[in-house]
Amino acid sequence: MRIDERFAISAPIEKVWSFIRDPHTVAPCIPGCESVEALSANCYRSTVAVVLGPIKARFNVVVQITEEVPPNKIVCVTKGDEGSKASIVSARSEMRLTALDANTTEIACNSEVSIIGRLGKFGFGIMKKRASQIAAEFAAAVQQRMQSAHA
Amino acid sequence: MPEIAFHRPDTVEAAVSLLAGHAGSRCIAGGQTLVAMLNAGLLEAPVLIAVAGIAELNSISFRPNGTVRIGAAVSHRRVAVARELGGSSAVIREAARVIAHPAIRNFGTIGGALAHADPAADYPAAVVAAGASIEIAGRNGRRTLPAQEFFLDYLTTVLEPGEMVTAVLVPNAKAGAAGHYLKFSRVDGDYAIVSIAVTLESEAGICSKASIALGGCGPKPVFDARANSILLGTKCETGIIGKAADILIEMSDPIDDVRASANYRRALIPRLLPRAIRQAWCQIGPSP
């Protein structure tokens, strides 16, 4: 399942980069992210809950950053599972930051996500829409937190 | 599969207090979607509360003001042949007729289908176009709200934990009113790729009321008052219907899936809408 999202944040690119690159500032912006723990400078363990109507999932994931070009590009590989519920998720994600002007930064994300197990039985069509909703919530949360941090 | 506790209350009040008393409990009526989802491991329900045996949920009746009350546990098969649903309300009867196939229509219920809120299912668009209301019971009694406000998102409604759907209230069918439900799917008995529910009223050969809702075109039934008002005062001519279709396309946000792409779904709207409207209009108005 391929997910492509882009959104703009009203802040200079360097500030957006340092915000996004720090797991402790970015984690609270990720909808459903319950915890994040740094295993090393480039590797994090996190628990993320996703809800779609009556369907609830909680993934334990490890995010490994495989490439970064500050302040423009970050590539990571995510692997995780649902514990006992036997869904396995893996994703390769790329995030690109572009300065649209001195105070506006566009974030473009694309991910190739694969889900196998019980959630793989659920339609990808609705899952993709849910991913867009999550991206929009993430964008709004980043915007809000960056604004209040600079206020 | 883990063990499931099963309760069979006799009244709505007992069902609601069981729902409130058990975290993670769910109502089961026909179980046509719920059991499949439990089997697939998509859902967990440590406690199931069977509501099909509750008498008041099992009848279709007229209220003094002419409103038709369809109990939540009435099967699709019974709705499909309900004589009470005439005029514009026929849209609900016609939708019931094309849900899945006979075995599922014998067990599946209107309340269950609405509470599940699958945007590609047949009832959601039909009840919105019919101007129906949904009656909900909870610990603090009953509340009723327009069908349009009931659906929030994919598989998500206004139902709070501890609440259940108890009935669908369909407004009085007026003379000179007609409804039609048009479903497009490649395989008989499948979910709709796109469906169109329409109700019309005519006065002296002119459209005096219109209500259109689309299924399969977004996270909930697509409904736009502007598309309805375009038809008012007209004889539902093709050009006019095209303008209504443009608005509905703009309001649609369909999914890409194995059945069809989002673009294909959008492209279906202007092709199906004239057909659906003409089917309803030919029952009440002059040919355009």
Contacts between the chains, C-beta under 8 A, distances in Angstrom:
chain1	res1	chain2	res2	distance
A	52	B	154	6.4
A	52	B	155	6.3
A	53	B	117	7.0
A	53	B	153	7.4
A	53	B	154	6.1
A	53	B	155	2.7
A	53	B	156	4.7
A	54	B	26	7.8
A	54	B	37	7.5
A	54	B	42	8.0
A	54	B	43	5.5
A	54	B	155	6.2
A	55	B	37	7.9
A	55	B	42	5.3
A	55	B	43	6.6
A	55	B	155	7.3
A	56	B	44	7.9
A	85	B	41	6.7
A	86	B	41	7.5
A	118	B	40	6.4
A	118	B	41	3.8
A	118	B	42	6.2
A	119	B	42	7.4
A	121	B	40	4.8
A	121	B	41	7.7
A	121	B	42	6.7
A	122	B	40	7.8
A	122	B	42	5.9
A	123	B	255	7.7
A	123	B	257	5.5
A	123	B	258	7.6
A	124	B	257	6.6
A	125	B	255	3.4
A	125	B	256	5.7
A	125	B	257	3.1
A	125	B	258	7.8
A	126	B	154	5.0
A	126	B	155	7.7
A	126	B	255	6.0
A	126	B	257	7.8
A	128	B	255	6.9
A	128	B	256	6.8
A	129	B	154	6.7
A	129	B	219	6.8
A	129	B	253	7.6
A	129	B	255	5.7
A	130	B	154	7.0
